[in-house]
Amino acid sequence: MIGFTHNRASHAEYVVVEEDQLIHRPAGVPWEQAGALFVAGSTAYAAVHAVKVERGETVVVSGAAGGVGSLVVQLARHAGATVIGLASEPHHAWLTRHGAIPLTYAEGVGERVRAAADGTIDAFIDTFGAPYIELALELGVPGERINTIIDFPGAAKHGTKAEGSAAATSADVLRELATLIADGELEIPIARVYPLDEVRDAFREQERRHTNGKIVLRP
């Protein structure tokens, strides 16, 4: 089974959840990806739907190789969009393999994005934080097509969207995402798996914010 809970209970060997918060795990979904799916997956799902990504559009994703960003990239590509992914150089090969145009986020990123887009930039999804809302606005992206999952003060200031996991918390969304994984249309990159008693080390690695994909705890 794969499930979720509204309680903060993920760091445990056993968790009690409601029946309507569980789905059957498809055979093609590895346990590590199943365990990492819900929060990152529902957040990415909500972000992509918040900006109404459509086929043929161009979408920019910041933090494009992270736990949420890597799923945003794939879901936007699945919707038929051209995706420009902002990430550090070591993650560019992964982005290229998944159909995105990789760009570094160093000085001059705005000019590089404009050149890569070669036209209108339709939407911007920020999974990293400031200053990407400002960059999106500078690139001419309408506020209603900018979504951040982390820069809430920026969203309030500029009137952009800030939809995350809560907007897509349902067994139906979880089932849809799990089916995409089972069908080979979605991958959850696993940066590293830690045993539960090494949870402090897992958080230390997460705080560096340079992993490709999810850090998973195994009971």
Backbone hydrogen bonds, N-H to C=O, Kabsch-Sander energy under -0.5 kcal/mol:
donor,donor_aa,acceptor,acceptor_aa,energy
2,I,23,I,-2.6
4,F,21,Q,-1.5
9,A,7,N,-1.6
12,A,10,S,-1.5
17,V,15,V,-0.5
21,Q,18,E,-1.8
22,L,19,E,-1.4
23,I,2,I,-2.7
29,V,26,P,-2.0
34,A,30,P,-2.6
35,G,31,W,-2.7
36,A,32,E,-1.3
37,L,33,Q,-0.8
37,L,34,A,-0.8
38,F,34,A,-0.5
40,A,36,A,-0.6
41,G,37,L,-2.9
42,S,38,F,-3.1
43,T,39,V,-2.1
44,A,40,A,-2.4
45,Y,41,G,-2.7
46,A,42,S,-2.4
47,A,43,T,-2.3
48,V,44,A,-2.4
49,H,45,Y,-2.2
50,A,46,A,-2.2
51,V,47,A,-1.2
52,K,49,H,-0.8
53,V,48,V,-1.4
56,G,80,G,-2.6
57,E,54,E,-1.8
59,V,82,T,-3.0
60,V,123,A,-2.2
61,V,84,I,-2.7
62,S,125,I,-2.1
63,G,86,L,-0.6
64,A,61,V,-0.5
64,A,86,L,-2.3
66,G,63,G,-1.7
67,G,213,G,-0.5
70,S,66,G,-2.4
71,L,68,V,-0.8
72,V,68,V,-2.3
73,V,69,G,-2.6
74,Q,70,S,-1.3
75,L,71,L,-2.8
76,A,72,V,-2.6
77,R,73,V,-2.2
78,H,74,Q,-2.4
79,A,75,L,-1.4
80,G,77,R,-1.6
81,A,76,A,-2.2
82,T,57,E,-3.4
84,I,59,V,-2.8
85,G,83,V,-0.6
85,G,101,I,-2.2
86,L,61,V,-3.0
86,L,84,I,-0.5
87,A,85,G,-0.6
87,A,103,L,-2.4
91,H,88,S,-2.0
92,H,89,E,-1.9
95,L,91,H,-1.9
96,T,92,H,-2.6
97,R,93,A,-2.3
98,H,94,W,-1.2
99,G,96,T,-1.8
100,A,95,L,-2.6
101,I,83,V,-3.1
103,L,85,G,-2.6
109,V,106,A,-1.0
112,R,108,G,-1.7
113,V,109,V,-2.6
114,R,110,G,-2.3
115,A,111,E,-2.1
116,A,112,R,-2.3
117,A,113,V,-2.6
118,D,114,R,-1.9
119,G,114,R,-0.5
122,D,58,T,-1.5
122,D,120,T,-0.7
123,A,58,T,-1.6
124,F,145,R,-2.1
125,I,60,V,-3.0
126,D,124,F,-0.5
126,D,147,N,-3.2
127,T,62,S,-0.8
127,T,125,I,-0.6
132,Y,129,G,-1.4
135,L,131,P,-1.7
136,A,132,Y,-2.5
137,L,133,I,-2.2
138,E,134,E,-2.3
139,L,135,L,-1.9
140,G,137,L,-1.5
141,V,136,A,-2.3
145,R,142,P,-2.1
146,I,143,G,-1.5
147,N,124,F,-2.3
148,T,161,K,-1.9
149,I,126,D,-2.1
152,F,150,I,-1.6
155,A,151,D,-2.1
156,A,152,F,-2.4
157,K,153,P,-2.2
158,H,154,G,-2.4
159,G,155,A,-1.6
160,T,155,A,-1.2
161,K,143,G,-0.7
161,K,146,I,-2.4
167,A,164,G,-1.6
168,A,165,S,-2.0
169,T,166,A,-0.8
170,S,168,A,-1.2
174,L,170,S,-2.0
175,R,171,A,-2.6
176,E,172,D,-2.2
177,L,173,V,-2.5
178,A,174,L,-2.5
179,T,175,R,-2.2
180,L,176,E,-1.8
181,I,177,L,-1.9
182,A,178,A,-2.6
183,D,179,T,-2.1
184,G,181,I,-1.7
185,E,180,L,-2.8
186,L,180,L,-1.0
191,A,189,P,-0.7
191,A,214,K,-2.4
192,R,214,K,-1.2
194,Y,216,V,-3.3
196,L,218,R,-1.9
198,E,195,P,-2.4
199,V,196,L,-1.3
202,A,198,E,-1.7
203,F,199,V,-2.1
204,R,200,R,-2.1
205,E,201,D,-2.1
206,Q,202,A,-2.1
207,E,203,F,-2.2
208,R,204,R,-0.6
208,R,205,E,-1.1
209,R,206,Q,-1.5
213,G,65,A,-1.5
213,G,211,T,-0.9
214,K,189,P,-3.0
216,V,192,R,-2.6
216,V,214,K,-0.5
218,R,194,Y,-3.1
